[in-house]
Amino acid sequence: MINVSCAIIRNEDEKVLVVQRGEHTDHPYKWEFPGGKVTDNESTEDSVVREVEEELSLEIVIVESMTPVEHDYGIKQIRLIPFVCDTLMDLPVLHEHNDYSWLDISELKDVDFSEADIPVALEYISLFGGKDIIETATNDALPDNAKGIEEMLTGKSGFWSIDLLSSMAVEDNRIMNLLLKFSLEGDSTLSFRASYALIRIEEDNPGILKPFYGSLISSLPELKHVGVSRSFLKILTLIQLNDLEQEYHGILADSCFGWLNDSKSAIAIKAYSMELLYNLTLIYPELAIELSASLARNMEEGSAGVKARGRLILNKLAKI
């Protein structure tokens, strides 16, 4: 029996990612949830995160596990171990698969899945297919304690709860402060969702997080979760950096150059670091030489996505 992990990946629109196997595979042109074999001395959780990164260059956060499925394909027997996951990235890079699609939950029942993936899809539909979308809410709908808000962020409703909390945090500093606290101190799922809520708040209300900009930058060198780093960098791309004190420029530059020059940094982290360093170069033109050199190294060694973003930034630098 071969243990195989798979990810039911949801984006911020609550659509689910499915991928199509290639022609020269065990199940040509069948669709599946991405994942792969669990290696020796590897947890199933570590496996699914690794496989999705290797196959699709996506960063995911595990939300919960689902029921394992055992299936005999004749040539092999597998135990498929599914995890519900969230991502903020919509453009997978296909390293092994033929195609991909983001589907509404109602569309999953019509997909030509590999046999082992069918019961996984059906269980996901049964768990999440009947959920009502939250359209309106008032303060009365919110818990009156930190534990309740934490449970909203980590519950099965995913991005719906995030949207609700984001809209209410604008009028409630208590929630805003909790979102920042959870971003910095929570486990991977809690911190990921809390930091994503901060993105939504800043996008919908530009400048509202200004009192927190310094705290976001100061925390960058010590952040434990990639998802939070990605979220904080995204927020910082939305603001005017010349409004910040110079000390924060230095912390931001050091952090971004560190990520950009680290071959192990996630694609999204590198992309946002490039953009922020370019924005800093508009303030400090002397950074252009160091940034150009770092981009050149990434153009030689990086993924297709990193190279494309690097070319864009180099073209913009050439105009300075």
C-alpha positions in Angstrom: 0.0 0.0 0.0 1.5 3.3 -1.1 0.7 6.4 0.9 -0.1 9.4 -1.3 -1.0 12.9 -0.1 -3.3 15.2 -2.1 -4.5 18.8 -1.7 -7.9 20.2 -2.2 -6.7 23.8 -2.8 -9.1 26.7 -2.5 -8.4 30.2 -3.6 -9.8 33.4 -2.2 -12.9 33.0 -4.5 -13.5 29.6 -2.9 -12.8 27.8 -6.2 -11.0 24.5 -6.1 -7.9 23.6 -8.1 -7.9 20.4 -10.2 -5.0 19.3 -12.5 -4.9 17.0 -15.5 -2.4 14.2 -15.8 -0.2 14.0 -18.9 -0.3 11.6 -21.8 2.5 9.3 -20.6 1.2 8.7 -17.0 -0.6 5.8 -15.3 -4.0 7.6 -15.9 -3.5 9.7 -19.0 -5.7 12.9 -19.2 -7.6 12.1 -16.0 -8.0 14.9 -13.6 -6.9 14.8 -10.0 -6.2 16.8 -6.9 -2.4 17.6 -6.8 -0.1 15.7 -4.6 2.2 12.7 -4.5 3.9 9.9 -2.7 4.8 10.3 0.9 8.5 9.6 1.3 10.2 7.8 4.1 10.5 9.8 7.4 8.1 12.4 6.0 4.8 13.4 7.5 1.7 13.5 5.3 1.4 17.2 6.0 5.0 17.9 5.0 4.5 15.7 1.9 1.5 17.6 0.5 3.1 21.0 1.0 6.3 19.8 -0.7 4.5 18.1 -3.6 2.4 21.1 -4.4 5.4 23.4 -4.3 7.4 21.0 -6.6 4.5 20.3 -9.0 2.9 23.7 -9.2 5.1 26.3 -7.5 2.2 27.1 -5.2 2.3 28.0 -1.5 -0.5 26.4 0.5 -1.6 26.4 4.1 -3.3 23.2 5.4 -6.7 23.9 6.9 -7.9 20.4 7.8 -7.6 16.7 6.9 -10.3 14.6 5.2 -11.0 10.8 5.2 -8.2 8.7 3.5 -9.2 6.6 0.5 -7.8 3.2 -0.3 -7.9 2.1 -3.9 -6.6 -0.8 -5.9 -5.6 0.2 -9.4 -4.4 -3.3 -10.2 -0.8 -2.3 -10.9 -0.6 -0.6 -7.4 -2.6 0.0 -4.3 -2.7 3.5 -2.8 -4.0 5.1 0.3 -4.9 8.7 -0.7 -4.7 11.1 2.2 -6.5 14.4 1.4 -6.1 17.8 3.0 -8.2 20.9 2.5 -5.8 23.8 1.9 -5.9 27.5 1.2 -3.7 29.6 -1.2 -3.5 33.2 -2.3 -1.8 32.3 -5.6 -4.0 31.7 -8.7 -1.4 30.9 -11.3 0.2 27.5 -10.9 3.3 26.7 -12.9 2.8 23.2 -14.5 5.9 21.2 -14.0 4.3 17.7 -14.4 0.7 18.1 -15.4 -1.0 18.8 -18.8 -3.5 21.4 -17.7 -5.3 23.0 -14.6 -8.6 24.6 -13.8 -10.2 26.5 -10.9 -13.7 25.2 -10.4 -16.8 26.1 -8.4 -17.6 23.4 -5.9 -20.8 22.6 -7.9 -18.6 21.7 -10.9 -16.5 19.1 -9.2 -19.2 16.4 -9.7 -18.7 16.6 -13.5 -14.9 16.2 -13.5 -13.4 13.1 -15.1 -11.3 12.3 -12.0 -9.0 9.4 -11.4 -10.8 6.7 -9.5 -9.2 7.4 -6.1 -10.0 11.1 -6.3 -13.7 10.6 -6.9 -14.6 9.8 -3.2 -12.4 12.7 -2.1 -14.3 15.1 -4.4 -17.7 13.7 -3.1 -16.7 14.1 0.5 -15.5 17.7 -0.1 -18.9 18.5 -1.8 -20.8 17.0 1.1 -18.8 19.0 3.7 -18.8 22.3 1.9 -21.3 22.3 -0.9 -24.3 23.3 1.3 -22.6 26.2 3.0 -24.4 29.5 2.8 -22.4 32.5 1.8 -22.3 35.3 4.3 -23.6 38.4 2.5 -24.3 40.8 5.3 -23.4 41.0 8.9 -23.4 43.3 11.9 -21.4 43.5 15.1 -23.9 41.1 16.6 -22.6 38.4 14.3 -19.1 38.6 15.8 -17.9 36.8 18.9 -17.1 39.0 21.8 -13.8 37.3 22.7 -10.4 36.6 21.1 -11.0 32.8 21.2 -14.2 33.2 19.2 -12.5 35.3 16.5 -9.7 32.8 16.4 -12.2 30.0 15.7 -13.8 32.1 12.9 -10.4 32.5 11.2 -9.5 28.8 11.5 -13.0 27.3 10.8 -14.2 25.5 7.7 -15.9 28.6 6.2 -12.5 29.8 5.0 -12.4 33.1 3.2 -16.0 34.0 4.0 -15.2 34.5 7.6 -12.1 36.5 6.6 -14.2 38.8 4.6 -16.6 39.3 7.5 -13.9 40.0 10.0 -12.1 42.3 7.5 -15.2 44.4 7.0 -15.9 44.7 10.8 -12.3 45.4 11.7 -12.5 48.7 10.0 -14.9 49.9 12.7 -13.4 47.8 15.6 -9.8 48.4 16.6 -10.1 45.4 18.9 -10.4 43.1 15.9 -7.6 45.0 14.0 -5.2 44.4 16.9 -6.2 40.8 17.2 -5.5 40.2 13.5 -2.0 41.6 13.8 -1.4 39.6 17.0 -2.6 36.4 15.3 -0.5 37.1 12.3 2.6 37.3 14.4 1.9 34.6 17.0 -0.5 32.1 15.5 0.1 28.7 14.0 0.4 28.5 10.2 -3.3 28.4 9.4 -4.3 31.1 11.9 -1.4 33.5 11.0 -2.0 33.0 7.3 -5.7 33.8 7.5 -5.2 36.7 9.9 -2.5 38.3 7.7 -4.7 37.8 4.6 -7.5 39.6 6.4 -5.1 42.6 6.8 -4.5 42.6 3.1 -8.2 42.8 2.4 -8.5 45.7 4.9 -5.7 47.7 3.3 -6.9 47.0 -0.3 -10.5 48.1 0.5 -9.4 51.0 2.8 -6.0 52.4 1.5 -4.0 53.8 4.3 -6.1 52.4 7.2 -3.1 50.3 8.4 -0.7 53.2 8.5 -0.3 53.1 12.3 0.8 49.5 11.8 3.2 49.9 8.8 6.3 50.2 11.1 5.3 47.1 13.1 4.8 45.1 9.9 8.3 46.1 8.6 10.0 45.6 12.0 8.6 42.1 12.2 9.9 40.9 8.8 13.3 39.5 9.9 11.6 37.4 12.6 8.6 36.1 10.8 8.1 32.3 11.1 5.6 31.6 8.4 6.1 32.1 4.6 2.4 33.0 4.2 2.6 35.8 6.6 5.8 37.2 5.0 4.0 37.1 1.6 1.0 38.9 3.1 3.0 41.6 4.8 5.1 42.2 1.6 1.9 42.4 -0.4 0.5 45.1 2.0 3.8 47.1 1.7 3.5 47.1 -2.1 0.3 49.0 -1.7 1.7 51.9 0.2 3.9 54.9 -0.5 7.3 54.0 1.0 8.5 57.6 1.0 6.0 58.2 3.8 7.9 55.9 6.1 10.8 56.8 8.4 14.2 56.0 7.0 14.9 53.3 9.6 12.1 51.3 8.2 13.6 51.6 4.7 16.8 50.0 5.9 15.0 47.1 7.5 12.8 46.6 4.4 15.8 46.7 2.0 17.8 44.2 4.1 14.9 41.8 4.4 14.1 41.9 0.7 17.6 41.6 -0.5 18.0 38.6 1.8 14.9 36.9 0.3 15.9 37.8 -3.2 19.4 36.3 -2.8 18.2 33.1 -1.1 17.7 30.3 -3.6 15.2 28.7 -1.2 12.8 31.7 -1.0 9.3 31.1 -2.3 8.4 32.6 -5.7 5.9 35.0 -4.4 8.3 36.3 -1.7 11.0 36.9 -4.4 8.4 38.7 -6.7 7.2 41.1 -4.0 10.8 41.7 -2.8 11.8 42.7 -6.4 8.9 45.1 -6.5 9.6 46.7 -3.1 13.3 47.0 -3.9 12.5 48.8 -7.1 10.2 51.1 -5.2 13.1 51.8 -2.8 15.4 52.5 -5.7 13.1 55.3 -6.8 13.9 56.9 -3.4 17.6 55.7 -3.2 18.9 55.4 -6.8 22.2 54.1 -5.5 20.4 50.7 -4.8 20.1 50.2 -8.6 23.4 48.5 -9.0 22.9 46.0 -6.2 19.4 45.3 -7.3 20.4 44.8 -10.9 23.1 42.3 -9.8 20.6 40.4 -7.6 18.1 40.3 -10.5 20.8 39.0 -12.9 21.5 36.1 -10.5 17.8 35.2 -10.3 17.5 35.4 -14.1 20.2 32.6 -14.3 18.9 30.3 -11.6 15.2 31.2 -10.9 11.9 29.7 -12.1 10.0 30.9 -15.1 7.9 33.2 -12.9 10.9 34.7 -11.2 12.7 35.3 -14.5 9.6 37.0 -16.0 9.3 39.4 -13.0 13.0 40.0 -13.0 13.0 41.0 -16.7 10.1 43.5 -15.9 12.0 45.1 -13.1 15.3 45.3 -15.1 13.4 47.1 -17.9 12.0 49.6 -15.4 15.5 50.1 -13.8 17.0 50.8 -17.2 14.7 53.9 -17.4 15.9 55.4 -14.2 
